[in-house]
Amino acid sequence: MSAETRVEVRPLIDTDRGWANQLIAEEWGSSLMVSRGVLYDMTIFPGFVAWRGPERVGLLTYRIAGHECEVMSLDSRAEGIGVGSALLAAVQTAAQLAGCSRLWLITTNDNVHALRFYQKRGFRLAALYPNALEASRRLKPQIPLIGLEGIPLRDEIELEIILDN
Ligand SMILES: CC(C)(COP(=O)(O)OP(=O)(O)OC[C@H]1O[C@@H](n2cnc3c(N)ncnc32)[C@H](O)[C@@H]1OP(=O)(O)O)[C@@H](O)C(=O)NCCC(=O)NCCS
């Protein structure tokens, strides 16, 4: 791989925050995100930033609660060159080092690309929450009715990797 395409992942630091907050607002419509009926302020979580040379090309944020680590967001600004995979590998290592027994995340029924992506990287389907988006919209009214590829946006899907700890 050439120097221009090599992807390096570093922990999110204070100087990344402005860029990270802007990316989240652009990709997710606001700095607030709903997961399993809870509204989160996305500007406070730890994370990892993917760099290609001098450019930031991806962001993953996560939260650790008890022995579980939830991926709160994952966004690649340079798809298909390993950014998403590298960020996931970094959070899996961080979760393992923190003593977590489970890495998990929520995606939505319309995000068939993410479902494919995560399953190919070891995640298993753990739960389906039918119609969960109805409750989420009460907390975050900007969530659209129609999601990616014209698919009605209705359900939350939980994916997980059980970690050896
Ligand atoms: C899902 C997402 C994070 C994937 O990020 P990405 O940077 O494209 O991920 P990768 O490059 O690691 O992998 C994507 C594909 O590129 C391929 N790829 C990885 N490195 C590659 C390389 N060096 N050369 C060519 N292809 C490569 C992978 O094989 C993969 O294909 P596969 O899923 O069939 O195996 C990205 O599409 C995204 O940001 N989506 C929008 C936000 C979103 O939906 N986030 C998840 C919400 S829960």
The ligand as an ORCA input file, in Angstrom:
! r2SCAN-3c Opt
* xyz 0 1
  C     -19.688      1.154      7.070
  C     -18.446      2.017      6.892
  C     -18.002      2.571      8.240
  C     -17.320      1.148      6.306
  O     -16.149      1.956      6.232
  P     -14.985      1.705      5.153
  O     -13.910      2.672      5.452
  O     -15.528      1.697      3.781
  O     -14.548      0.242      5.574
  P     -13.373     -0.666      4.947
  O     -12.661      0.071      3.873
  O     -12.581     -1.195      6.065
  O     -14.191     -1.858      4.336
  C     -15.151     -1.621      3.317
  C     -14.909     -2.529      2.153
  O     -13.722     -2.133      1.489
  C     -12.864     -3.260      1.328
  N     -11.489     -2.840      1.553
  C     -10.885     -2.650      2.731
  N      -9.598     -2.289      2.549
  C      -9.395     -2.246      1.220
  C      -8.303     -1.907      0.395
  N      -7.119     -1.591      0.914
  N      -8.501     -1.909     -0.941
  C      -9.696     -2.229     -1.473
  N     -10.783     -2.562     -0.738
  C     -10.631     -2.573      0.581
  C     -13.255     -4.213      2.404
  O     -12.979     -5.552      1.983
  C     -14.712     -3.943      2.564
  O     -15.514     -4.773      1.762
  P     -16.316     -5.968      2.420
  O     -17.244     -5.360      3.475
  O     -17.012     -6.597      1.300
  O     -15.280     -6.824      3.082
  C     -18.711      3.164      5.874
  O     -19.319      2.629      4.723
  C     -19.548      4.323      6.397
  O     -19.010      5.280      6.967
  N     -20.884      4.268      6.219
  C     -21.770      5.365      6.591
  C     -21.969      5.446      8.090
  C     -22.491      4.160      8.667
  O     -23.398      3.551      8.146
  N     -21.891      3.758      9.801
  C     -22.307      2.582     10.517
  C     -23.510      2.957     11.298
  S     -23.911      1.816     12.553
*
